[in-house]
Amino acid sequence: MDIKGSVALVTGANRGIGRAFARALIEYGAAKVYAGVRDPAGVVDQGLTPLRLDVTKREQIAEAAAVADDVSIVINNAGVGGSGTGLLEGDFAAARQAMEVNYFGTWAVSRAFAPILARNGGGALVNMLSVASWVGQPGFPGYAASKSAQWSLTDALRKGLQEQGTLVVGVHSGFVDTDLSSWVDAPKITTADVAEQTMEALANDRWEVLADDETRQAKAALSQPLHAEPGR
């Protein structure tokens, strides 16, 4: 699809990957980019249109859809780590929050904006996923489970929105250099790299972005026996 002249919405756009997505859309010529955030005062980049949007609050999603009814690109980026829930200890509050934001939040925003995308010619829906969509993570099982669920949702949306002409893109990556992964001592790619690869996927009508070697290896290993230990 043609990004130039488009109108886009990015959730969680005030920092990290979301901010990189918003800036890349502007650089690629988007006419307007709504920055969906819980606190509009946190949007500091020029050229963005702040929009109050907590993806766990259905009334805010409805209000955002009423305001941003001109969008042709929606990027579901808002997410949380859920690392407060350990595999064998700790309560489930953090894991439930990860599912509520990463999975149900993406689902709710997609439901609200799918009819708008249809009215505006189909456009594109982008979901920010993870290598954890495919690789269980004992260190942060709640996050991995939410991303696995989000991947399944992305595939369902791809099939369900095909008839209305909406391109559905799943973006997978390993660790990205953001606040969310600041505690991890491991190789990381930049937010700009993820955003650039995603813009290229949109421009070339590609359904999937595998942003780094780790993710490409994990995807390739899905057909291997379980003991093959894909990814990290």
N, C-alpha and C positions, 0 to 999 in steps of 0.2 A: 504494500500500500504506500501511498504518497504521504510522507510526514509533513512536507512543506504545505503550509496553509491549513493544517489540521487543528482541531481543538482537543486537548488532552486533559485527563485527570490522573494525578499520581497520589496514592495514599501514602501516608508516612513520609511526606516530601520535605521535611524540614532538616533532615540530616542523613548521613550515610548513603546507602544505595538509592534511596528515594530522592534525595537531593540531586544525586548524579543523574538519575533518570530525568528529572525536571529540567536540569540545565542542558542535557543532551537534546531533549526535545526542542528547546529554544534554538540551540545551535543548528539543528536540522531544519529549522524554518517553521516550526509550529506557530500558528497565529495567536494561540492562547493556551496557557498551561495552568490549570487549577491545581494548587498545592493543598491537598486534603490533609489537615492536621488537627490534632486535638486543641491546640492553642494557636490561632492565626498570628498572634504576635511573634511567634517563633520563626516565621517566614521572613528571611532577610534579603534573599536574592531579588535583584531587580528583574522585572519582566514576568514575575509569577503572580497569579491571582489567588490570595489566601482563601481557603474555604474550610469552615469548621466541620470536622468529620472524625468522629470516634467510631471505628468500624464495629464496635460492640454495642452501639446505641442505635436502635432501629429508627428512632425519630430523627436523629441527625443524618442518617443515610437517606431517609425520605426527603429531608430538607435539602440536602446536597444534590439529589437527583432533580429536584424542582429548579434549583438554581443553575446547575450545570447540564441543562438539557440540550446543549449544542455540541456535546463531546462526540468524537469519533474514535478516540483511543482512551482506554481505561487501563491503568497499571496498578494492580493490587500488590503493593509493596509492604504495607504496614505489617509488622510482625514483632513477636517477643520470643525470648529464649526458653522460658520455662525451666531454667536450670535449678530452681529451688527444690525440685522434686527429684530425689535420687532414685536409683533403680530399686534398692532394697530398704530405703529408709526415707523419712520425711513425709509430710502429708501431701495430698494430691492437688493442693491449691494452685501451685505454679504450673503444673501440667494441665490442669483444667483451663487456666488462663491462656496457655499456649494454644490449646484447641479452640478456645472461644475467639481469639484474635486471628490466628493463622488460618484456621479452617472455616469456622462459622462466619468470621468477619469477611473473608474473601467470598464466601458463598452469598452472604447477604448483599454485599456491594454488587456482585455479578448479577444477582437477581434484579436489583433495582435499576441497573444501567443497561441490561440486555435489551429491553424494549427501546431505549433511547438510541443505542447503537443501531438497532434495526431501522428506526425511523430516519437515521442519518446516513443510511447507505450500507450498513454492516460494520465497517470499521474493524477495530481490533481490541482484544482483551488480553492483557499480559499478566501472568501470575509469577511472582518471584518465589521460586522453590529452593531446593538445596540438594546437594549430594546425599544428605540425610533422608531424602525421599526414598532412597533405595538401600541405605545402609543403616542397620540398627546401631544405636549409640548408647552403650551402658552409662556413659558419663552424662548424657542429657536425653534420656529416653522420651520425656514428654515432648520436647521440641521435635525429635525425629518422628515420633508418631503423628504429630500434627502436620508435618511436611509430607509424610506418606499419604495421609488423608487428603491433603491439599493437591497432591499429584493426581490422585484418583479423581478428585473433583474436576481438575483441569481437563483430564481426558473426557469426562462426562460432558463438560461444557463445550469442548471442541466438537463432539458429536452432536450435541443438542443445538448448538448455534450455527451449525454448518449451513442449514437451509436458509437462514437469514443473511448469509454472506459474511459472518464475523470470523475473522482470523483469530484463533486462540493460541497463544504462545506460552509455553512453559520455560522458565529460565532457571537452570540448575547451576550451582557453583559450590565449591568447597569454601574454605575460610576466606572472607573478604575483609579488608582492612577497615573495620568500623568499630564503634563503641561496643557493639554486641559481642565481638570476638577479641576484644582487647586483652582478655585474660589468657588467651591461647598463645603459646610459643610455637608457632608453626608457619610454614610458608603461606602467604596470603596474596591474593590479587587485589587490584585497586577497584574502587567503586566506579571510576571512569571507564575501566576496561569492561566491566559488566554492562554498563550503560551503552557503551559503543557497540558491543556485540549484539545487544538487544535492538538497537536502532537498525543495525544491518539486517537482523532477522525480520523486522517489520518491513523494511524497504524491499526485501526479497521474498516476502510471503512465506517465511519458514516457521514451522510449528514449534521448534525446540532450539534452545541455546544450551550448549554444554560448554561452560565458560572456562574450564581449566582442565589440565591433564588428569587430575584426580577424579573429576566428575566423568570425563570420557572413559576412564578405566572402569569406574564403578558401573556405568551403564553397559559397557561391553561385557562385564562379568555376570550380568543378571542371568544369563543362560547357563552359567557354570554350576557345578555341584556346590552345595552349601559350604563345604570345607575349603573352597577356593579363597575365602576371605576377601571379598571385593572391598575396595576403598580402605579407609582407615578403621 
